[in-house]
């Protein structure tokens, strides 16, 4: 008999819990979300959730790792096809920004990432967020080519985050036009 929490059914439940946790943590952050809320969202008991994750910090770190994989997969899937020398740097940057924009169109992913940055005072969360940034730096460096391009990517991404989370595409004000480049 497999150990508790190791069956295919528990793997499916883990995925469901992680998906629900993205949405729950996106709304109220690490500190404002209870494991009871996440368990209710998924339709499992809180004790079952604790069989899969020893505590809320471990669950949150698992969600950071999940979102990191989603981000990496999205960036790689939307990268221009490399033929020989690879795409021009600006074309590669545009493709990467387009992929990121598509990813954070689901504002829960973006809000979750913002909350993750705010919860780095928790040791497991800090480690997970650092792993996430390390993976994104490596991925973006592979796609764009050099460290300066990576810094430009992250700078542009921070601006994209502000534009997305504030819904500035729908704000008809001069300051919003500056930030959205319209």
C-alpha positions as CSV (number, residue, x, y, z in Angstrom):
1,X,0.0,0.0,0.0
2,X,1.5,3.4,-0.9
3,X,2.3,5.9,1.9
4,X,-0.3,8.5,2.7
5,X,-0.2,11.3,0.1
6,X,1.6,9.4,-2.6
7,X,-1.2,8.0,-4.8
8,X,-2.3,9.3,-8.1
9,X,-5.5,10.6,-6.5
10,X,-3.4,12.6,-4.0
11,X,-1.3,13.9,-6.9
12,X,-4.5,15.2,-8.5
13,X,-5.6,16.7,-5.2
14,X,-2.2,18.4,-4.8
15,X,-2.7,20.0,-8.2
16,X,-6.2,21.1,-7.3
17,X,-5.0,22.5,-4.0
18,X,-2.1,24.4,-5.7
19,X,-4.5,25.8,-8.3
20,X,-7.0,26.9,-5.6
21,X,-4.1,28.3,-3.5
22,X,-3.0,30.6,-6.3
23,X,-6.5,32.1,-6.4
24,X,-6.9,32.3,-2.6
25,X,-3.4,33.7,-1.9
26,X,-3.8,36.2,-4.8
27,X,-6.8,37.7,-3.0
28,X,-5.5,37.9,0.6
29,X,-1.8,37.1,0.5
30,X,0.1,34.7,2.7
31,X,-0.9,36.3,6.0
32,X,-4.5,36.8,5.2
33,X,-5.4,33.4,3.8
34,X,-6.2,30.5,5.9
35,X,-5.6,26.8,5.0
36,X,-9.2,26.3,5.9
37,X,-10.3,28.6,3.1
38,X,-8.1,26.8,0.6
39,X,-9.4,23.4,1.8
40,X,-13.0,24.6,1.4
41,X,-12.3,26.0,-2.0
42,X,-11.0,22.6,-3.2
43,X,-13.5,20.5,-1.3
44,X,-11.1,18.7,1.0
45,X,-10.8,18.7,4.7
46,X,-8.1,20.8,6.4
47,X,-6.6,17.7,8.0
48,X,-6.2,16.2,4.5
49,X,-4.5,19.4,3.3
50,X,-2.1,19.0,6.2
51,X,-1.4,15.4,5.2
52,X,-0.1,16.8,1.8
53,X,1.6,19.9,3.1
54,X,2.9,20.1,6.7
55,X,2.0,23.8,7.1
56,X,0.8,26.9,5.2
57,X,4.4,28.0,4.5
58,X,5.2,24.7,2.7
59,X,2.0,25.0,0.7
60,X,2.8,28.6,-0.3
61,X,6.3,27.6,-1.3
62,X,4.9,24.8,-3.4
63,X,2.6,27.3,-5.1
64,X,5.6,29.6,-5.8
65,X,7.4,26.7,-7.4
66,X,4.3,25.9,-9.5
67,X,4.0,29.5,-10.7
68,X,7.7,29.5,-11.6
69,X,7.2,26.5,-13.8
70,X,4.2,28.1,-15.4
71,X,6.1,31.2,-16.1
72,X,9.1,29.4,-17.6
73,X,6.9,27.2,-19.8
74,X,5.0,30.2,-21.0
75,X,8.2,32.2,-21.9
76,X,9.7,29.2,-23.7
77,X,6.5,28.4,-25.6
78,X,6.2,32.0,-26.9
79,X,9.9,32.5,-27.7
80,X,10.7,33.1,-31.4
81,X,11.9,30.0,-33.2
82,X,15.7,29.9,-33.1
83,X,17.2,29.4,-36.5
84,X,21.0,29.7,-36.5
85,X,21.9,33.0,-34.9
86,X,18.6,33.4,-33.1
87,X,16.1,36.2,-33.2
88,X,17.2,39.9,-33.1
89,X,17.4,41.1,-29.4
90,X,14.4,43.4,-29.7
91,X,12.3,40.8,-31.4
92,X,13.2,38.3,-28.6
93,X,12.4,40.9,-25.9
94,X,9.1,41.8,-27.6
95,X,8.1,38.1,-27.7
96,X,9.1,37.6,-24.1
97,X,7.1,40.6,-23.0
98,X,4.1,39.4,-25.0
99,X,4.3,36.0,-23.3
100,X,4.5,37.6,-19.9
101,X,1.6,39.9,-20.7
102,X,-0.5,36.9,-21.7
103,X,0.5,35.1,-18.5
104,X,-0.5,37.9,-16.2
105,X,-3.7,38.6,-18.0
106,X,-4.9,36.3,-15.3
107,X,-4.5,38.8,-12.6
108,X,-4.4,36.1,-9.9
109,X,-1.0,35.0,-11.1
110,X,0.3,38.6,-11.0
111,X,-1.3,39.3,-7.6
112,X,0.1,36.0,-6.2
113,X,3.6,36.9,-7.4
114,X,3.3,40.3,-5.7
115,X,2.2,38.6,-2.5
116,X,5.0,36.1,-2.7
117,X,7.5,39.0,-2.8
118,X,5.9,40.4,0.3
119,X,6.0,37.1,2.2
120,X,9.8,36.5,1.9
121,X,10.1,37.0,5.7
122,X,9.0,33.4,5.9
123,X,12.1,31.2,5.4
124,X,10.5,28.6,3.0
125,X,8.8,31.3,1.0
126,X,12.1,33.3,0.7
127,X,13.8,30.2,-0.6
128,X,11.0,29.5,-3.1
129,X,10.9,33.1,-4.3
130,X,14.7,33.1,-4.8
131,X,14.5,29.8,-6.8
132,X,11.7,31.4,-8.9
133,X,13.8,34.5,-9.6
134,X,16.9,32.3,-10.3
135,X,14.9,30.2,-12.8
136,X,13.5,33.3,-14.5
137,X,16.9,34.9,-14.8
138,X,18.3,31.7,-16.4
139,X,15.3,31.4,-18.7
140,X,15.4,35.1,-19.8
141,X,19.1,35.0,-20.3
142,X,18.8,31.9,-22.6
143,X,16.0,33.7,-24.5
144,X,17.5,37.2,-24.7
145,X,21.2,36.5,-24.6
146,X,22.9,38.7,-22.0
147,X,22.8,40.2,-18.5
148,X,21.8,43.6,-19.7
149,X,18.9,42.2,-21.6
150,X,17.8,40.4,-18.4
151,X,17.9,43.6,-16.4
152,X,15.9,45.4,-19.1
153,X,13.4,42.5,-19.0
154,X,12.9,42.7,-15.3
155,X,12.6,46.5,-15.4
156,X,10.0,46.4,-18.1
157,X,8.3,43.6,-16.3
158,X,7.9,45.7,-13.2
159,X,6.3,48.4,-15.2
160,X,4.0,45.8,-16.9
161,X,3.0,44.6,-13.4
162,X,1.9,48.1,-12.4
163,X,0.0,48.6,-15.6
164,X,-1.7,45.2,-15.3
165,X,-2.6,45.2,-11.6
166,X,-4.0,48.7,-11.8
167,X,-5.9,48.0,-15.0
168,X,-4.3,51.1,-16.6
169,X,-5.2,50.0,-20.2
170,X,-8.7,51.1,-19.2
171,X,-7.8,54.4,-17.5
172,X,-8.1,57.4,-19.7
173,X,-5.8,59.8,-17.8
174,X,-2.6,61.4,-19.0
175,X,-0.4,59.7,-16.3
176,X,-1.8,56.3,-17.3
177,X,-1.1,57.0,-20.9
178,X,2.5,57.7,-20.0
179,X,2.8,54.3,-18.2
180,X,1.0,52.4,-20.9
181,X,2.8,54.2,-23.8
182,X,-0.4,55.2,-25.5
